[in-house]
Amino acid sequence: MRLLAVLAGLSGAAPLATDMYVPGLPDLAASLSSDASGAQMSLTGFLAGIIVGQLILGPVSDAVGRRGVLLWGTALFTVLSLACAVAPTIAVLDAARFGQGLSGAAGIVVARAVVADLFADQDLALMFSRLGAITAAAPVLAPLAGGALLLVFPWRAVFVVLALLGGVLVLGVWRWVPESHPPRARLSGGVAAGLRAIAGLATRRAVVGPVLTLSFGGAAVFTYIAGTTFVFQDIYRLTPAAASLVYGVNAVGNMAGSLSFGYLVNRWSAEALLILASASALTGAALLTLLTVTAASSLAVTWLCLLFSLTAFGVFFPAVVTVAQQRGRAAPGATSALLGGGQFLFGAAASPLVGLFSTHSATPMAAIMTILLALATIAAIDTAVHRRGPTV
């Protein structure tokens, strides 16, 4: 249980660092003599760091082991969080945020690899189910916690809290996360071999299928995150407190879906559940698109459609991670890097799309989600068709 708690904390630190300071962006820009776009660059730099960090640190952990990468990555995340807290200029903040994302990526990518090292088959699926349920709360809790903190303290306090979290996680890794990838299991050829493993995996259709499935599905979730504040507060005129209730209920649905995966996988294969989950999420988004185009979709209908999709996502994420890590078991770090890199890269590309279209209805968000989930469902079907054993 302690191991699961630490791994969940490592996986959730990056979402917290992504969203927790968002309510304070206007004050941040003013205090550093910047504008809104300058402040937004600190978020873009952080996401870029996460993408690059996962693609590097995942395969590196295949070559040198997990524990050292986790300890150094989390320690640097702590130091760079403090650097963000004391940044005198927006340029220093942007640089520190990129480094914070780069180092924080260790928690995301290596935590999945540790689970793949220590557990097999049904136990692997159950662990990803529990991990997904815990980490599903992070994107919802982050802006709420940040908003509450900023009622009392300036924006710099957010990064002090993140540094404290990083320090706790360093201790947690030191005490309770074992070296799950011993020397005899590591890729020969050192770090270069670990990096080459990504290229090898990218040529294996059995692994590329779940990577693309997660990339498209993850982009749909990023679209939801980017669009829901606008939809519920600007269109349906909910207060921030009421909108938070909506987000919270949807997060509970997502957590319930993640927990149900652990039980459902005892009766059906992870591939079958992946298709079912992606098709269900697509159904909710497509129905919302249809209703917003043909009729005035009410708040209740919009919420219900999104809740249905988010609950399906709860099954989707542990299913696709389980499938990918089972097939890429010979290089779990590289497999995790492809999964996380694709998810964040596609997500970062999809998030701004909602704002490029009309902002007078929920149609842009719903339509973009529908397209992405249709692609995810196609990739999920291809994943189920092309099965192979563990690959490198």
N, C-alpha and C positions, 0 to 999 in steps of 0.2 A: 504493500500500500504506500509506503514511503517512496519507493522507486517511482510508482505511478504519479504521485503528487509532484515529485521533482520534475519528471519528464513533462507533465502537464504544464508546470510553471515555465519550463524552458520553451515549450511550444507557444505559450500564451504571452510571453514577454514582448515579442515583436508586435503582435496586434495591439497590446497595450501602448507600446511606444509609438505606434502608428496613429492611434485615434485619441489617446488620452489628452493630448495638448491642443487638439483641434478647437475646442471652445475658446482657447486663449489666443488664437492666431491674430485677431485684431490688436490686442494689447501688445503682443510680441512685436508686431510690425511697428507700432508706434514707439515702443521703448527702444528699438534698434534703428530708428529713423529709416524705416523701409516702407514699402507699400504692400498691398495684399499679394501681388504676384511674387514679390521677393520672399514673403513669408511662406507662400505655398511651395516655393522651391525647396524649402527644408523638408517638406513631406516627399516631394519627388526624389530628392537625393537619398532619403532614407529607403524608399522603395527600391531605388536602383542598387543601393548597397545590399539589400536583402537578396535581390536576384543574383548579383555577382557573387555574394558570399556563399549562397547555397551551391552554385555551380562549382566553386572552388573547394569549399570545406567538406562537402559530401564525399567526393572521391579522395580527398586528402585523408579523411578518416578511414577509408578502406585500406590505405597504405601504411598509416602510422598508428592507428588505433583511435578509439572514440574518446576515451577519458581525457587525454591531453588536449584534444581539440575543444571539448566542452569546457574544460577549466579555463584555458586561455581565452577562448571566445567570450565566455561569460564575464571573466575578469575585465577584458577590454571593453565590453558593453558597459560595465559598471563605471570604469574610468571615463569613457566617452560620454556617458550620461551626465557625469559631473562637469565635463567640459561644456556640454550644452547649457547646463545650469548657470555657468559663469561667463558664457560667450559675450564678448564686448561688442561684436559687430555681427551683422547678418551673414557676412562671408565666413566668419569663424563658426557660426552656428551651422551653416550649410555643410561645411567640411566635417564638423563633428557628427552631424546627423548621418552623413554618408558612412562614416566609420562606425557609427552606432548600428546602422543597418547591416553593414558588412560583418561585424562581430556577432551581432544578435542572430544572424542567420544560422550560426552554429547550433543554437538551441532548437531551431525548427528542423533542420536537416539531419542532425546527428541523433536527435531524440527518436525519430522514426527508425533510423538504422539500428539503434540500440534495441528497440522492440523487435525488429526483424532478427537480430542476433540471438536474442534470449528466448524467443517463443516460436512455435511452429504450428501450422495448420489451424485447428480450431482455437487454440490458445492465442495465436497471432491475431485472428479476427476479433476475438473477445477483447484483447488489449487495445486494438485500434478503435473498437467500439467505445470503450470506456474513455480512452484518451480524447476521442472526438467529442464525446458528451461534455467533458470538462472544458476543453478549449473552445467549444462553441460559444461559451458565455463571454469570452474575452472581448470580441468586437463590440458587444452590447454594453458590457460593464465599463469599458474604457472611457467613452465620452461621458457617461453618467458620473463615474468617479472623478474624471477630470473637471467636469462642471461643478461638482460639489467642492472640490479642492480649491477651485478658482474663485469661489464665493468668499473665501477667507484669505487666500494667499495669491501672490503674483504668479505669472506663468512659469517662472524659473523653479517654483516648488514642484511642478510636475516632474521635472527631470531629476530633482533630488529624490523624489519617491521612486522613480525608476532606478536610480543608483542604489537605493536601499534594497529594492527588489533584486537587483543584480547581485548584491553582496550576499543576500540570503540564498540565492540560487548557487553561488559559488560554494558556499558551505554545504548546501544540499548535495551537490555533485560530489564534493570531497568525501562526504560521509556515506552516501547511500547509492551512488551510481557506480557499479563495478566496471572494470575494463571488460567489455563484452566481446571484444575483437582481439584475441590473443595473437602473438607474433606468427604462430603456425597457420593462422587463417588469413593473414594479410596478403594482399597482392604483392607478388614479387616484382621488383623493379622500382620500388619506392613511390614517391609522389607522382613522378611522371607516369607510372603505370596506372595510378589511381585516376589521373586526368584522362588518360587514354581510354579508360573503361567507359567514360561517358560517350565517346565516339562509337565504341563498340555497341553499347546499348542502343544508341540512336539508329543503328542499322537493323535492329531486331524488331520485326513487326509485332511480335507478341508483347513487347515492352512499350513500343511507341503507341500502341492502341490505348492502354490505360493512361499514359502520359497525356495524350491529346484529349482523352475524355475528361481528365481532371482539369486540363488547361481551359477547355471550353466551359465546363461546369463552374470552375473557379471564377472565370470572367463574368459569368452570369451572377454570381454572388457579389462580386465587386460592383456590378451594375446596380444590383438591389441596394447595396450599402450607399452608393453614390446618389441614388434616386429617391430613396424613401423619405429622407428629411424634407426634400422639396415637395414630394407628393402629399405627405400627411400634414405638414405644417403650412405650406404655401397654397396648396389646392384645397385641401379639406379643412384648413384653418384650425388644426388642433394646436393646443398649447404645447410647449416643450414637455411639460409633465405628462400630458395625455399621449403625446407621440412616444415618449419613453415607455409608456405602458404597452403600446403596440409593439415596439421593438422587443420588449421583454417577453411578451407572450409568444412572439415568433421565435425568439431564442429558446424558450421552453419547448416549443414544438420541434425545433432542430435537435435539442438535447434528447428528447424522447425518441426521435428517429434514430439517433446514434446508439442509444441503449438498446432499442429493439433489434438493431442489426446483430448484436451479440447473440440474441436468441434465434432470430430467423436463419442465421447462417448454419445452425444445426440441422435445418430441414432442407434448405436450398443452397446451391453453390453461390459463392460471392459474385461470379459472373452473371448469374441469373438475377440476383438481387440488384446488381449494378444497372442492368437493363431496365428492370422494373422501377427503380428509383429515378433514373434519368427520364424515363417516359412519364412518370408521375409528375415530376417537377416541370417537364415540358407542358403537360396538360394544364396545370395551374396557370402558367404564364400565358399559354395560347388562349385559354378561356378569358383571362383578363384582357388580353389584346382584343379579342373579338368583342367583348362587352364594351370596352372603351371606344371602339370604332363605331359600333352599331347603336349604342345607347349610352346614356349618361350613367357610368358605373358609380354606384354609391360607395360611401366609405366602408360600409359593412362588407359589400361584395369584394371590393379591392383588398381589404384586409384578409378576407377568407381565402381568396385565391393565392395571395402571397403566403399565408400561413400553410396552406396545402403544399406549395412548392418548397418552403423552408423545411417543413417536416420531412419531405422526401429527400431533401439535401442531407438531412441527418443520416439517412441510410446510404446515400450516394458516396459521401466522403470516406467513411471507413471501408466501404466495399471496394472502391477503386484503389485505395492505398494498399489494402490487403492483397488484391490481385497483382498489383505492380511489384510489391515487395516479395511476394512468393515467386514470381517469375524472374526477378533480378536478385535472387538470394545470394548469388556468388559475389555480388558487388552492391550490398545494400546502401552504402553511402552514395554511390554514383546514381543508383536508382532513385533514391530520395532527392538527390540534387535535381534530376530531370523533372521529377514531380513538382517540387517546390518552385524551381525556376520557371517552368512553364505556367504554373498557376499564377504567380505574381506578375510575370511578363504580360500574359494575356489580360490579366485583371487590370494592370496599370494602363494598358492600351484601351480597354473597354470603358473604364470609369468616366472619362470625359465625354463620351459619346452622347450621354443623356442630355447634357447641357447644350450640345450643338443643334438640337432640334427644338421644336416648340415646347414651351414650359407651361402650357395651359391645361394639360391633362396628364394622366398616367400612361398614355399610349406609348411615348418614346421608350420609357423604361421597360414596359411590358413587351414591346415589340423586339427590343434588343435582347432581352432575356430569352424570348421565344426562339430567335434565330440561333443564339448561342447554345441553348439547350437542345435544339434540333440537331445541331452539329455534335453535341456531346452524346446524344442518343445514338446517332449513326456510328460514332467512334466506339461506344459501348457495345453495340452489336458486332462490330468488327473485332473488338477485343474478345468477345465470347467465341467467335468463329475461329480465330487464330490463336489456339492454345499451344504452348510449348512449355517445356520444363525450365528450370532456372537457367538464365543466360548471362553472359558477360559481354 
